[in-house]
Structures are given as structure tokens and as C-alpha cells.
Amino acid sequence: MKVKGLYDKSFEHDGCGVGFVADVKGQKQNKVIKDAITALKNLNHRGASGYEEGTGDGAGILFQIPDRFFRAVLVDIGVELPEEGKYAVGMMFLPVSSIDRTSVRALFDRIVEEMGCKTICWRKVPVDDSMLGKTAKESRPVIEQVFVEKGKGIETKDEFERKLFLIRKKFEKSLRSLGVSDNVYVASLSCYTIVYKGMLVAHQLEEFYLDLKDEKLESCFCMFHSRFSTNTFPSWQLAQPFRMLSHNGEINTLRGNINWMRAREHVMNSSFFSDRELDILKPVIYEGYSDSAILDQVFELLVKAGRSPQHAMLMMIPEAWENNKFLDEKIRSFYEYHSCLMEPWDGPAFVSFTDGKVIGASLDRNGLRPGRYVITKDDYVVVASEAGVVDIPPEIVRYKGKLEPGRMFFIDFEKKKIVDDEEIKLALAKAKPYREWVKKNLVYLEDIPAPRKLKSVSGERSLLKRQIIFGYTEEDISFVIKPMVERGLWNLGSMGNDTPLAVLSRKPQLLFNYFKQMFAQVTNPPLDPIREEMVTTVQMVIGREANILEPGEDACRQIMIRRPILTVEELDKLKSLDGQRGFRAKTYSILFDPNSGHEGMEETLDRLFEEVENDINSGVNVVILSDRGVGKERVPIPSLLACAGLHNYLVDKRLRTSTALIVETGDAREVHHFSLLIGYGASAICPYLAYETIEKLFNNGELESVSSLDEAIERYIQASIKGVVKVMSKMGISTISSYHGAQIFEAVGLGDELIEKYFKHTISRIGGIGLKHVFEDVLRFYKQAYGGTGSRTSILLVGGQFQWFRTGEYHAYNPETIFRLQLSTRRGDYKLFKQFSKFVNEENKEFPTIRSLFDFAYEKCKPVPIDEVEPVDEIVKRFGTSAMSFGSISKEAHETLAIAMNMIGGWSNTGEGGEDPERYRTMPDGKSRRCRIKQVASGRFGVTAEYLSNADEIQIKIAQGAKPGEGGELPGKKVYPWIAKVRYTTPGVTLISPPPHHDIYSIEDLAQLIHDLKCANPRARISVKLTAEAGVGTVAAGVTKARSDVILISGHDGGTGASPLTSIKYAGIPWELGLAEVQQTLVINNLRDKVTLQVDGQLKTGRDVVIGALLGAEEFGFGTAALIVLGCVMMRKCHKNQCPVGIATQDPELRKKFSGKPEYLVNFMRFVAQEVREYMARLGFRRFDEMVGRSDLLKVKKVDGHPKANSLRLERIIEIPEKFRENPVRKIAGQDHQLEKSLDNLLIEKVKEAIETKKPVCVEM
């Protein structure tokens, strides 16, 4: 189903309840299936339903073909089945149209016959859909079973399975020619197993499928799955189990995994399939399905091509073997060998898998999904997402335990035994001489001899001119490179990002700046790169990959690099390869003539791609892209453009796995740049100009903390690697080989044509610039170096990305705006405030934000008198101050914020630092210092029962705008005794919250925490704080289903007390995009009436509030603006405890300089509210609620002299599809938390007398 707007089907996520019941001895019995259905019902809370009671996200079971049952039901219609094992059953979802169904059956029957088998009959599966919700019923397919007889010449059941695999794949391909592929789905087609599933709530499965009530249904195992999805549109197909597995988790590296599998198809061959048959099996992956379905597709191929299920699973989801010193060397070699064949499918996962003869369950390398098992004395097994799903008397339990990270629980029914994890891995490791193959073929970079001095490339010798050509600024050196060398870590910053998006900036931009890092929130956790270092690895193999389907020693003839950022000497080793041990390198220039225009840039890239393709076919397997040699006649193509374009070109040509792709570049110098290059296919990077810059700093004596140039460069590389690990861990990815080519970024401001050719499959939802604008930025850097208009060739430009400078990048908070805001609020002068807001809203010609490109469609409105508009006193109740912790800011500032907001009935937020209980008491003058919102963050600092009970709203912080995917950080120098007391920590010790909540690893975990907090304080609203990114809409749909009362969407430009600069600048997206996506998704899903939407991120004026409301927000947070009103002058020293105005410091002397008063903030909030009223009057709204969600009253304006801004397609932000315009657009109904069903509340009610009278009571439940 295609929907206009910002929603995209690929954004969907799910969390689940999964497991299986099995009889280890292989005895088929009906009890196994009944117990699995019981388990499924008991995991109902791990599934979900949307706005309709009877429409579920999906539930199903998979079990062995019940031969006795099918014989009985088919004999009634005169059909006699062949003997067991000589027929297969297909579970088919067919179109509602009888004409289409007839065509589909005929097509299937013809393909079966062509493949040498025979269709026995079709059977309509009896169902009762009376209990289904409207959506589930309307989207329900006709469900039929097809019975297929084994053909002549097929000797074994496994051969029959492979034939059925071919039949299904050919059928799926042929369906596309009929134009009904979206309405037909083969849930299973096997001689071993069958799947019953649907868009059901768990308890509906047995009622819907009448077959499941029959006692003749027998199996020795039954896999089950209940889905909790964020998806917007109904889908019977996406219910699980799939054909061979059930999956609870997220494949975070999916885009890369898909690309690599596509590329591998070129070299696939198999002793089990002919070349013609392999063509039928391609493409291996059908896109448009969920990550779990794609995982199943690849797993199925590996098993059908001859690997055992346990072997295939260890290939796809290996344990964390790289840093495990205690791992058996044979097993290590097994993993090392297979790392040359396939990158891990990385992300939190509990996978249950089967081929009908064995069944197993495995966790990801981090163990980020729960799994429990119980084994009885009579060899009966239950494995599930949690314990207790099947009632088993304690006296018959032999053993119970939990699945461990990277380990497998496995039953072999032919051997009638549970096979130990180590036994499985040792058996596989000994099956082939992997150790010998690895020793013989795998080459380590450090073992390649250093070459004689290579020929240097001619070009510009001046370091300064080359720095200017590559866009270096003074800030790059002082804020990025120098701190990385001196600290061996990325640099920290504070106060958020108030510069324009790259596409809205009038300064020339590096192409890197148009991309935003994505991150995990709710549906899967970010990782902790510090505490989980053991499961993280940055080593990678490079070179030509071999056939994935047939093991052979040539598969590991590759080069192992220990880290993806190379020194010049290491790169020279690779450059020198010319056939040694099968490796051949070639260096390709990515320079072009600046006079040739953007057409010349494009032609150079086209020639490059074709040349590399031809050379790969001639034996080159180490491709090196280099921009050395820049000068007056040669300028560099952005390395990201060349790298990503070539990577995707080779993927399309099915050649990407035939070569390594190394980038030798002058433009990459910081963590974000390296992350992008690796994410878009670079196997390794050599940032030579950064090294030369470091050399100059060292020679000038500017690096006092290092004793040698080698040490300086090593520190820089270490800082870069740690930074890349931090970036990929935000997305929940542990291995650099999985991150490689995964493209986990969103482009903000790149046009469709540019994306399609060079950054294929990258999310870019509002369009933007093309190659012409990219070239123009390159040319502007070139002219600065060689004397164009306004150039300064003798020094580097200042930059201004991280700090305001008069000649630097525009900052929304600059001396003029700060002065006007502070003066107006301190004087309480609304006219002065209007000067401030006019400057921000109109006179400013920079257009730094997306909302600055919107106008109001006054022509559609009938104005109303302003005295009929909702009063200021009511509007300010929708306002709050953003979360700022006591510790990040001073006691005086924190309490002033709370007092001010309490004075007007608004909201203040504790942040994650807790709150001194003294503040719960009313002050002598009747004012209150108590924050109405109590935040619960991952560190849980200061969270107590008393803290929670003193909340009007409890906010679960999942992500923060300035550093999504990371935990909060309070430097030790700010942890004074009074801070440590409130946080229950030790003075002077740096406090770093873990990136994930360690009790929220999935959407169903969040639902549990929401329920627990609501039970702790039934009066409080429960809020979930998310950060804007592509896909936040589907996450918000899941959060709404998890019964959150409020969802806060934070923009990427939110403030912070301390955060890595790379996160401040490059993580998250503007709130306008995030809010609009959430609004559209909730409206389309008919969930919008259940939840209040809040927004924050650089809100300053009434215009900002009105645009937020029209896009769907009901409440609004002010952070940076509130601090500026109280005296902040944006010195950006919060993380250093050196705030000169006493706000972001704990230093007693500096705190004395705090001059803010509650009245200043009250003035600001009332001024904003009054300005809101003025806009409401012109737009014709009397009540604020009438304005919420009216995005039709926004229109996009064109900006004179700003072609980049005019290239954006912002219409998608304000679009609600016609079909859904009657759905609610704001909160109306609210959530039903069902607290009356809570066992605690039931017990409290029953023992109420005992509590009140202290008399004992007897309760029966």
C-alpha cells in the first residue's frame, strides 16, 4: 500500500514473543501443539493490537505435517494421499477474487507439472473470522492448502524439499506477470512442515483456524510466534513463523546485508542446483518484506544448498568470537573462515529455526533478546521469550535456564537428544580443515612486506592550499583534529546545534554534511561501546569473496586488516600488491578539471565506474580511490560521492564482492566522515591530509601531550576508531564488517537523481540538490584556494560550525538575537519581544530551518477577533521547559525554571539527575520549586518511589536530540557533593549513563515499564521521549500501542550539557520532519486520538509554536531559549564547568553570578503565548485544539537567491493522504491502562480492610 507523506514501509519494526515446544524423543503428539498454542496465548502481552480490539499484529505456529489428520479430512472428499514423506503441503494466501484465484491455482499447477511433480488437490482451509476486527477481516486472504506429490526420480525428502523450493520461487516470480503478487503468498510449501498464521491476536489463532481444534493434529515440535509491530498497514504475510524460522529482534544492518547478498549472486554455484535452477532462485531476497522475512529467505537458501540449519545460523548470527581468548582454536578458525564469506546479520535477535528434522534457538552476540527454557525428566522441552508460558509441575523439571549470548539450544530428533552448544560448534569446526585453510590463505596486513618508496603524485605542494581545497577550516583543526590527538578521543561540546542544515547554508559545504546518523530507539537498543567492548570488533577482511554456497579453501584468500583507518605506510603495502598470493591492486584518481563543470565531474565518475568494472573482470581485487595530486588544473571529486557511487554501481553489476574498496582522501578528517565512507562501502580509509596537518601541528610544538609524530598519528587513529565504534553502536551494531556498506544514514537535502545514481536506497525524503550544486561547492573551495571572488588564500577560514564567529557560519543564537531576547524579557516589554521575534521570523534572510521555508495559507482562512481567541493563561499551560538535569545546570538555574513554570501552570522537567526532596515542599511565599515532570533515564539517577510519587508526569527518556543513541554524561568536575547526594553517587566521579535502558530492549519491554510506572503513580501521565529520525513515526505507533500517554519528539538541534561534537552536528534530524512523520503515521493508523504529542528543539517564537501545532503537536518544550532568558550567553562551556553566568556550573563562585529570575521566564512564556494568539486570530482559530494537525494551512515559500533551499520538496511534510483525513488528528480518547487488572491493585482492594484496620484477612484468588 503506497501512502503519500513521510511514512515508508521500510521503517517498520517489531518485537515479539517466540519459542517452541518439543518432545526430544521425536514422539508426535497433539499435546505438543496444544501446549504451543497455550504458550502463545500466555505471551499475548508480547504481541499487540492497534486501535481495534480484534485486529492483532500477527500470530502463528509451525509444526510437522500432521499426516493422520490430512488423511482423515481428505478421504472425506475422495482423495487418498501417498505415503508420508512422498507428498508436500502448501499453505497458500490467495486473492479474494474467484477469477484471480482460479488463475493463481492454474499457474501453480502448471509450474508443479513443469518441475516434474503433480498437484494432488486443493483444500479450502476452514476458518471462523467472526472474532476478527474490521481491518483484519477486510484484509483477510482466502486461505487454501495445496497437496503436491513427489515426482519420479526424486529419491529423498531433502531432494523433494529442494524441488519444492524451486517450485515456490518460480511461482513467486511468475506471479508478478499476472499482476497479483501482492495478493498471493506461500506461507509454507514443504514435505516436512506447515505454517498456520495470520494477522491475529494470539488467543484468536485456535478459534480462527478450525483445524487446530482437531485432536489428530500431531507433531514432535511446534514453533510459535506472537508479533508486536509498529507497522502501519495490515499484513497477513508478515505474521510469523516464516518458512524456517521465527525471529524476535531487529536486523540493524539490513541494507548492507541485502546489498552484499545481491552482489554474491554473481558468483553463486552449487552442487545441489544447476545453473538454470540457480537463475530461478535469484534474486535470493525479495525486498519489501520485513527484516525477519529476509533473514528467513537467506537462511532457507543456505540450508537448501546443503548446509545444516545450525551451520547456516552460525554463519549469519555468529557469537562474539573475535575477542574471546578462551575460544577453542578450531571454532575460532571456523568463524574466521566464514567471516570471509559473509558479514554478520547484526542486531538484537532471538531466533528459533527448524528444517523439520531438528529445531534450535539462538541469541545474538550481545544477548539482547530474552530466552528461557525448561527440560522435564521425560525429555519434554519448552523454549520461550520468558519462563512460565506452559504450566509444568516443578517435580518433573530436570533443568531450566536461559539462553546465553551467541549460544545455541538445539534438538536433533533423529538422534533423539539435546545437543550441547560446544558439541555443535566443534562438530562443524572439524567437518572441514578450516584451520589449515585460514593459515594457508588468509593474509594479515601487518605481514605484507613494506615496499620500496612508491612514486609520488605531482600536484599542489602547499599544505595550506590543499587544506583550503578540501574545505578545512580553523575549527577543523582546533575543535576536531587537535583534541583527537591530545585526548585520544572525540571532542566534547555543549548547547546543541543552531546552525543551518547543509542544504540551507549559504556557505560551501562538504558532501558529508548532508547526511545524518541514524540510531536505535525503543524497538532495539543502542549498544554501550565502553561496557560492551568485548563483543565489538573493528577488524575486517578485504579482497575478492568466493562462492557462498560451496565451502572451499579459496574462500579465505583475503587480507585481514585490524582496523579500517590505515596509515600511509599500511596503504603503501596495499598499493604495492601486483599479483602476490592472488592480490592485485590498482589506484584510480578521483580528480577532474574544474573548468569542465558538473558535467565533467559526472563524466569522470562514469569513466571511473566503467574502468573499475573492466579491471575487476581482468583480475584487480583491491581498488584504491585517491584524490592526491590536487592543483590548479585538478580538483577533487568528494570522496563520499566517488566511493558510494562506485560501491552501488558494483553492487548492481554483482561485482562488489569481487574487490576491496580503499579510499585515500584529503577531505575526510573526522568521525562522521569515516563512518559515512565505511557505511557506503569503503573497506578502509587513509586520511593523508589529516596526517599532514597533524605533522605540522607537531612540528610547530602545538601537541605538547605527545612525544613523537607516530604517537600523534596513532592517537588520532585510535580516537577515530573509537568514534566510529560509538557511531555504529548507536544503531546497535557490534561489528565493523556488518556496518560496512550498511548505509545507515538519512540524507537531508539531496535530490532523488543524485540519490538514485550514487547513494541508492538511502532515505532522502524532502529532495534537494543535485550534482550541479555539489560541483559548485567544490568549485567554491577551489576558488578560495586559488583566488576567486572574495577568497582569502593566505589563511584558513574560521568555520563557525561549533562556535559563533562574525565571519563564520550563521547561528540562530548570535549576539543580536541573544541581546534582544534578554532585554525584552527582563524589561517585560512585549514590543521589544516582537522586535526579537520579527528578527527571527522575518528579517533574518538566512532561512536556517525547515520551518523558515513555510508560510501560512491565510487565503484559506477567515480571521476572528483576537479577544475571542483562547487566553494567554490557558495557552501557557501547554508550555514546558526541556529536560535539564540538576548537575548539568546549577541549583539556582534549575529551581528558577521550576518556580517560573509552576507560576503559570506549565511544566518543568527534572532531567535525569533526580530532584532534592526538599523541593517537594511549598516555599514560604507559596511558590513551588518542584518539577512536575520527573524523568526516568537509563542511569536511573535519583529515581526512588518518593521521586515518582511526586510527579504529575513521568518521562521515560529513550533518546535526546543532541546525542541520540548515547547516555547522558556529567563530567566528574561537576559532580559536587550536593549533586552526588541527589543522584546517589560518589562526588568527583564522572557519570555516564548507559546508551540503552537495561530493562528496555524492545517495544514490549517499554510497554512493561510504562505499566510499572503507571502502577507506581496512577495520577501521573507517562511520557516517552524520542528523537526525530527517519522511521520515528512507526516507533511512535509502537509506543502508542504500548500505552504511553504522551510522546515527545525532540529535534536534532536540542541543547545539551555535554555531548560528542559529532553527535551534536550529525545525529538526528529537524523536529519538523520527525513530528510530521509521527503525526501522519498515527493518523493513518487511527492511533492519534490516544496520545498527546509534544515537541522541542530550538523553539523561540509564537510562529514556531503555531507551525508545530499545525504539524500535530499539542504541547511545546523550550530549553535553550529558557536558559538564554535566564542569562545564558552561549559560551558553550557547560561541559567544562566554566559557565560565566552561573547557569551550567556547580562552581560556588561562578554560581554567584547567576542573575536570572522566574519573572523573566514567565514574561517569555506569556509573550510567546500572546504571539500564538495573534497568529490564531489571523488563521481563524478560537481554540488551540482547533489548530492541531491542520497542516493544510501551511504552504512552501520560495526564497530569492537561494537555489539550494528552493530544491527542497517540503510538500510531503504537510501532507495527510485523502483516505485518512477523517481520522482524529489530536488526542481525544486517551489510553486505557487497564490498571484494574493489575494483580497488585486487585490484592490491595481485597486487603483494604487489613491495611486500614490492621486486622488479618484471608484472600482467595
ABEGO torsion letter per residue (X at the ends): XBBBEABBAAABBBBBBBEBBBBAAGBBBAAAAAAAAAAAAAAAAABBBBABAABBAEBBBBBBBBAAAAAAAAAAAGBBBBBBGABBBBBBBBBABAAAAAAAAAAAAAAAAAAGBBBABBBBBBBBAAABBAAAAAABBBBBBBBBBBBBGBABAAAAAAAAAAAAAAAAAAAAAAGAAAABBBABBBAABBBBBEBBBAAAAAAABAAAABAABBBABBBBBBBBBABABBBAAABOBBAABBBBEBBAAAAAAAAAAAAAAAABBBAABBAAAAAAAOBABBBGBBAAAAAAAAAAAAAAAGBBAAAAAAAABBBBAAABAABBAAAAAAAAAAAAABBBBBEBBBBBBBAGABBBBBBBAAGABBBBBBBBAAGBBBBBABBGABBBBAAABABBBBBBBGBBBBBBAAAGBBBBAAAAAAAAAAABBAAAAAAAABBBAAABBBBBBBBBBBEBABAAAAAAAAGBBAAAAAAAAAAAAAAGBBBBBBGEBABBBAAABABBBBAAAABBBBBBBGABBBBBAAAAAAABBABBBBEBBBBAABBBAAAABBBBBABABBBAAAAAAAAABBGBGGBBBBBBBABBBAAAEAAAAAAAAAAAAAAAAAAAAAGBABBBBBABGBBAABBBBBAAAAAAAAAAAAAAAGAAAABBBBBBBAABABAAAAAAAAAAGBABBBBAAAAAAAAAAAAAGABAABABAAAAAAAAAAAAAAAAAAAAAAAGBABAAAABGAGBBBBBGBBAAAAAAAABGBBBAAEEBBAAAAAAAAAAAAAAAAGBBGBBAABBBAGGAABBBAABBBBABBAAAAAAAAAAAAAGBAAAAAAAAAAAAAABAAGABAAAABBBBAAABBBBBAAABBBAAAAAAABBBBBBBBGABBAAAAAAAAAAAAAAGBBBBAEAAEBBAAAABBBAAGBBABBABBBBBAAGBGBBAAAAAABABBBBBABBAABBGBBBBBBAAABBAAAAAAAGBBBGBBBBBBABBAABABAAAAAAAAAAAAAABAABBBBBBBBBBBGAAAAAAAAAAAGBABBBBBBAABBBABBBAAAAAABEBBAAAAAAAAAAAAAAAGAAAABBBBBBGGBABAAAAAAAAAAGBABBBBAAAAAAAAGBAGAGAAAAGABAAGABBABAAAAAABABBAAAAAAAAAAAAAAAAAAAAAAGBABAAAABGBAAABBBBBBBGBAAAAABBAAAAABBBAAAAABBABBAAEBBAGAAABAAAAAAAAAAAAAAAGBBBBBBX
